[in-house]
């Protein structure tokens, strides 16, 4: 599989880091102006015209832009919810499915070892940043939660993993019960029969304070885990483009992939019905709508393979199950790698 940098090279683009973008958008009167890293206004008319055509939403804050028209990221900023948003070069967007495939495959390749590490960390007695991080990753992986941004909590009370409060988590007899309002005010309820996670979350709940994922550093100062902390750790472990959302994407895609085995020998209509049913199942797990799940979470490779009568899906289920992965996750990883080799 090509790396992200090689993927950019293959379509004539330059792979860049978001923090390296040298230009800034600043407020000027009722509109905006563009300045360089020294806060000097740009004078190049063609450059300013290109930046304006990017149509960066006016609501974005801390907007950074590329000087090079071939940078794979053309602009980055934070939306009203504080989330990092990107404007990509159109050629990079066209290769989005390939990049997404690569990212999910990288996650799948290492997910088994990550789960093993998480389980080891959950047995620790010391509450620190690494412990809190692994507990949060366990919730992303096992409960399909969003990572959580404080801006959502302030706007509509919507929470994710890193913004859970102690009151959102109930522990009893080795079970974890989550009850809270998620994005858009949707009621989220999860029950996990998971003794090791329950014990670990109990240690976090025993710490003084409202937020679940908090600890005291070596100086005695209280710290709380953030979405940026989680995403930075994932990028360091997997790939520069990996994010917490990839856990939800991988899980949704694997639920649908796992349903292909029974539908493989059915007729076209039965396969279409099975695909629709499995997408609904993945949507229930993510606490999302089937429409959003189909468009944003279930990878196109899986949907195409599901309905392609010429594709023998039984090949995805032949051979040993990948260590640390479910049957559906193993099938998904095989499909992603198969399509990457085409």
C-alpha positions as CSV (number, residue, x, y, z in Angstrom):
1,X,0.0,0.0,0.0
2,X,1.2,3.5,-0.8
3,X,1.9,5.8,2.1
4,X,0.0,9.1,2.3
5,X,3.1,10.9,0.9
6,X,3.4,8.5,-2.0
7,X,-0.3,8.8,-2.7
8,X,0.1,12.5,-3.0
9,X,3.1,12.1,-5.3
10,X,1.1,9.7,-7.5
11,X,-1.4,12.4,-8.4
12,X,1.2,15.2,-8.7
13,X,0.6,16.8,-5.2
14,X,2.8,17.6,-2.3
15,X,1.9,16.0,1.1
16,X,2.0,18.6,3.9
17,X,1.3,18.8,7.6
18,X,-1.6,21.0,8.7
19,X,0.7,23.1,11.0
20,X,3.1,23.8,8.1
21,X,0.6,25.9,6.1
22,X,2.2,29.3,6.0
23,X,-0.7,31.7,5.2
24,X,-3.4,33.0,7.5
25,X,-6.9,34.4,7.1
26,X,-7.6,37.4,9.3
27,X,-10.7,39.5,9.8
28,X,-10.8,42.8,8.0
29,X,-13.9,45.0,8.1
30,X,-16.9,42.9,7.1
31,X,-14.7,40.4,5.3
32,X,-11.3,38.8,5.4
33,X,-7.7,39.5,4.4
34,X,-4.8,37.1,3.8
35,X,-1.4,37.5,5.4
36,X,1.9,35.5,5.6
37,X,3.5,34.1,8.7
38,X,4.9,37.5,9.5
39,X,1.4,39.1,9.4
40,X,2.2,40.9,6.2
41,X,-0.7,41.3,3.8
42,X,-0.4,39.3,0.5
43,X,0.0,41.4,-2.6
44,X,-0.1,38.6,-5.2
45,X,-3.5,39.0,-6.9
46,X,-3.6,35.5,-8.4
47,X,-2.7,33.9,-5.1
48,X,-5.4,35.9,-3.3
49,X,-7.9,34.9,-6.0
50,X,-7.0,31.2,-5.5
51,X,-7.4,31.4,-1.8
52,X,-10.8,33.1,-2.1
53,X,-12.0,30.3,-4.5
54,X,-11.3,27.8,-1.8
55,X,-14.5,29.1,-0.2
56,X,-13.4,28.5,3.4
57,X,-16.6,28.9,5.6
58,X,-16.7,32.4,7.3
59,X,-17.4,30.7,10.6
60,X,-14.0,28.8,10.7
61,X,-11.5,30.2,13.2
62,X,-7.7,30.0,13.2
63,X,-7.6,29.4,9.4
64,X,-4.3,28.4,7.8
65,X,-3.8,28.2,4.1
66,X,-1.3,26.8,1.6
67,X,0.8,29.0,-0.6
68,X,1.6,26.0,-2.9
69,X,-1.4,25.2,-5.2
70,X,-0.2,21.6,-5.2
71,X,-0.3,21.1,-1.4
72,X,-2.7,18.2,-0.7
73,X,-4.2,20.3,2.1
74,X,-5.2,23.7,0.9
75,X,-6.8,25.1,4.1
76,X,-7.4,24.1,7.7
77,X,-9.4,25.7,10.5
78,X,-11.7,25.0,13.4
79,X,-15.5,25.1,13.0
80,X,-18.0,26.5,15.5
81,X,-17.8,23.2,17.5
82,X,-14.0,23.5,17.7
83,X,-13.4,20.6,15.4
84,X,-10.5,20.7,13.0
85,X,-11.7,20.9,9.5
86,X,-9.9,20.6,6.2
87,X,-10.1,21.9,2.6
88,X,-8.3,19.4,0.4
89,X,-7.0,19.7,-3.2
90,X,-9.6,18.2,-5.6
91,X,-7.2,15.6,-6.8
92,X,-6.6,14.4,-3.2
93,X,-10.4,14.3,-2.6
94,X,-10.7,12.1,-5.7
95,X,-8.3,9.6,-4.1
96,X,-10.2,9.8,-0.8
97,X,-11.6,6.2,-1.0
98,X,-8.1,4.9,-1.5
99,X,-6.7,6.9,1.4
100,X,-9.5,5.8,3.6
101,X,-8.9,2.2,2.5
102,X,-5.3,2.6,3.4
103,X,-6.0,4.2,6.8
104,X,-8.5,1.5,7.8
105,X,-6.2,-1.3,6.7
106,X,-3.4,0.2,8.8
107,X,-5.7,0.3,11.8
108,X,-6.9,-3.2,11.2
109,X,-3.3,-4.5,10.9
110,X,-2.4,-3.2,14.3
111,X,-5.8,-3.3,16.1
112,X,-5.2,-6.8,17.6
113,X,-2.0,-5.7,19.3
114,X,-3.5,-2.4,20.4
115,X,-6.4,-4.3,22.0
116,X,-3.8,-6.5,23.8
117,X,-2.0,-3.4,25.1
118,X,-5.2,-1.8,26.2
119,X,-6.1,-4.9,28.2
120,X,-2.7,-4.8,29.8
121,X,-3.0,-1.2,30.7
122,X,-6.5,-1.7,32.2
123,X,-5.0,-3.9,34.9
124,X,-2.7,-1.1,36.2
125,X,-3.3,0.6,39.5
126,X,-1.8,3.9,38.7
127,X,-4.0,6.6,37.2
128,X,-2.0,8.8,34.8
129,X,-2.2,10.0,31.2
130,X,-1.4,6.6,29.6
131,X,-4.0,4.9,31.8
132,X,-6.7,7.5,31.0
133,X,-5.8,7.3,27.2
134,X,-6.1,3.5,27.1
135,X,-9.5,3.6,29.0
136,X,-10.7,6.1,26.4
137,X,-9.5,4.0,23.5
138,X,-11.3,1.0,25.1
139,X,-14.6,3.0,24.9
140,X,-14.0,4.1,21.4
141,X,-13.3,0.5,20.3
142,X,-15.8,-1.5,22.5
143,X,-18.7,1.0,22.7
144,X,-18.3,2.8,19.3
145,X,-18.3,6.2,21.0
146,X,-17.4,9.5,19.4
147,X,-14.2,11.0,20.8
148,X,-16.0,14.0,22.3
149,X,-15.5,17.8,22.0
150,X,-16.2,20.2,24.8
151,X,-17.9,22.6,22.3
152,X,-20.7,20.0,21.8
153,X,-21.2,19.7,25.6
154,X,-21.5,23.5,25.9
155,X,-23.9,23.8,22.9
156,X,-26.4,21.0,23.4
157,X,-25.0,18.8,26.2
158,X,-23.7,16.3,23.6
159,X,-20.9,14.1,25.0
160,X,-18.3,11.7,23.6
161,X,-15.6,9.6,25.3
162,X,-13.3,12.3,26.5
163,X,-16.1,14.6,27.7
164,X,-18.0,12.0,29.8
165,X,-18.6,12.9,33.4
166,X,-18.5,10.4,36.3
167,X,-22.4,10.6,36.4
168,X,-22.5,9.3,32.8
169,X,-20.9,6.0,33.8
170,X,-22.4,3.4,36.2
171,X,-20.5,0.3,37.3
172,X,-22.0,-2.8,38.8
173,X,-21.1,-6.5,38.9
174,X,-18.4,-6.2,36.3
175,X,-20.7,-4.3,33.9
176,X,-20.3,-0.8,32.5
177,X,-23.5,1.2,31.8
178,X,-23.2,4.4,29.9
179,X,-26.1,6.8,29.8
180,X,-25.7,10.3,28.3
181,X,-26.7,12.6,25.5
182,X,-24.5,12.4,22.4
183,X,-24.1,14.7,19.4
184,X,-27.3,16.5,18.5
185,X,-28.8,15.6,21.8
186,X,-29.3,11.9,20.9
187,X,-29.8,9.7,23.9
188,X,-26.9,7.1,24.1
189,X,-27.2,4.0,26.2
190,X,-24.6,1.2,26.3
191,X,-24.1,-1.8,28.5
192,X,-20.8,-3.6,28.4
193,X,-20.1,-6.8,30.2
194,X,-16.5,-6.0,30.7
195,X,-15.0,-6.6,34.1
196,X,-11.5,-5.3,33.3
197,X,-12.9,-2.0,31.9
198,X,-15.3,-1.7,34.8
199,X,-12.5,-2.0,37.3
200,X,-10.3,0.6,35.4
201,X,-13.2,3.1,35.1
202,X,-13.8,2.6,38.8
203,X,-10.3,3.9,39.5
204,X,-11.0,7.0,37.3
205,X,-14.3,7.6,39.0
206,X,-12.6,7.5,42.4
207,X,-10.5,10.6,41.5
208,X,-11.9,13.9,42.8
209,X,-13.7,16.0,40.2
210,X,-16.6,15.9,37.7
211,X,-14.9,14.6,34.5
212,X,-14.2,10.9,34.1
213,X,-10.9,11.1,32.3
214,X,-8.7,13.1,34.6
215,X,-5.5,12.7,36.6
216,X,-2.8,14.6,38.4
217,X,0.5,15.1,36.7
218,X,3.9,14.9,38.4
219,X,3.5,18.5,39.6
220,X,0.2,17.8,41.2
221,X,-1.8,19.7,38.6
222,X,-5.1,18.2,37.4
223,X,-5.2,17.3,33.7
224,X,-8.2,16.2,31.6
225,X,-7.9,14.0,28.5
226,X,-8.9,15.8,25.3
227,X,-9.9,14.7,21.8
228,X,-6.6,16.3,20.5
229,X,-4.7,14.1,23.0
230,X,-6.4,10.9,21.6
231,X,-6.0,11.9,18.0
232,X,-2.3,12.8,18.5
233,X,-1.7,9.4,20.1
234,X,-3.4,7.6,17.3
235,X,-1.4,9.5,14.6
236,X,1.8,8.6,16.4
237,X,0.8,4.9,16.6
238,X,-0.8,4.3,13.2
239,X,-0.6,7.0,10.5
240,X,-0.4,10.8,10.2
241,X,-4.1,10.9,9.0
242,X,-5.5,8.5,11.5
243,X,-8.3,9.9,13.8
244,X,-10.6,8.6,16.5
245,X,-13.4,8.5,13.8
246,X,-11.6,5.6,12.2
247,X,-12.6,3.3,15.0
248,X,-16.3,4.0,14.2
249,X,-15.6,3.6,10.5
250,X,-13.8,0.3,10.9
251,X,-16.4,-1.1,13.2
252,X,-19.4,-0.1,11.0
253,X,-17.6,-1.5,7.9
254,X,-16.8,-4.7,9.7
255,X,-20.4,-5.3,10.8
256,X,-21.5,-5.1,7.2
257,X,-18.5,-7.1,5.9
258,X,-19.4,-9.8,8.5
259,X,-22.9,-10.2,7.0
260,X,-21.6,-11.0,3.6
261,X,-20.9,-14.6,4.3
262,X,-24.5,-15.6,4.6
263,X,-25.6,-13.4,1.8
264,X,-22.8,-14.5,-0.6
265,X,-24.8,-17.2,-2.4
266,X,-28.2,-15.3,-2.4
267,X,-29.7,-13.7,-5.5
268,X,-29.3,-10.0,-6.3
269,X,-32.5,-8.8,-4.4
270,X,-31.6,-10.9,-1.3
271,X,-28.1,-9.5,-1.2
272,X,-29.5,-5.9,-1.5
273,X,-31.9,-6.6,1.3
274,X,-29.1,-8.1,3.4
275,X,-26.9,-5.0,2.8
276,X,-29.7,-2.7,3.9
277,X,-30.3,-4.7,7.0
278,X,-26.6,-4.8,7.9
279,X,-26.2,-1.1,7.5
280,X,-29.1,-0.6,9.8
281,X,-27.3,-2.8,12.3
282,X,-24.1,-0.8,12.1
283,X,-26.2,2.4,12.4
284,X,-27.7,1.1,15.7
285,X,-24.2,0.4,17.0
286,X,-23.0,3.9,16.2
287,X,-26.3,5.5,17.3
288,X,-26.6,7.1,13.9
289,X,-29.0,7.0,11.0
290,X,-28.6,4.4,8.2
291,X,-28.3,7.2,5.7
292,X,-25.3,8.8,7.5
293,X,-23.8,5.4,8.2
294,X,-24.0,4.3,4.6
295,X,-22.5,7.6,3.3
296,X,-19.9,8.3,5.9
297,X,-18.9,5.1,7.7
298,X,-19.4,1.9,5.7
299,X,-16.5,1.9,3.2
300,X,-17.5,1.8,-0.5
301,X,-15.4,-1.4,-1.0
302,X,-17.7,-3.3,1.3
303,X,-20.9,-2.0,-0.2
304,X,-19.7,-2.8,-3.7
305,X,-18.5,-6.3,-2.8
306,X,-21.8,-7.0,-1.1
307,X,-23.9,-6.4,-4.2
308,X,-21.4,-7.6,-6.9
309,X,-22.7,-10.9,-8.0
310,X,-19.4,-11.7,-9.7
311,X,-17.5,-11.4,-6.4
312,X,-17.1,-14.5,-4.3
313,X,-17.4,-13.2,-0.7
314,X,-16.7,-16.6,0.7
315,X,-13.0,-16.1,0.0
316,X,-13.0,-13.4,2.7
317,X,-14.0,-16.0,5.3
318,X,-11.6,-18.7,4.2
319,X,-8.6,-19.3,6.4
320,X,-7.8,-18.5,10.1
321,X,-9.4,-15.6,11.8
322,X,-6.9,-12.7,12.5
323,X,-5.6,-12.7,16.1
324,X,-7.5,-10.1,18.1
325,X,-10.0,-9.4,15.4
326,X,-13.6,-10.6,14.9
327,X,-14.7,-12.6,11.9
328,X,-16.2,-9.5,10.3
329,X,-13.1,-7.5,11.0
330,X,-10.9,-10.2,9.5
331,X,-13.1,-10.2,6.4
332,X,-12.9,-6.4,6.1
333,X,-9.1,-6.4,6.4
334,X,-8.8,-9.0,3.7
335,X,-11.2,-7.1,1.4
336,X,-9.3,-3.8,1.9
337,X,-6.0,-5.5,1.1
338,X,-7.4,-7.3,-1.9
339,X,-8.6,-4.1,-3.4
340,X,-5.4,-2.2,-2.6
341,X,-3.5,-4.7,-4.7
342,X,-5.6,-4.2,-7.8
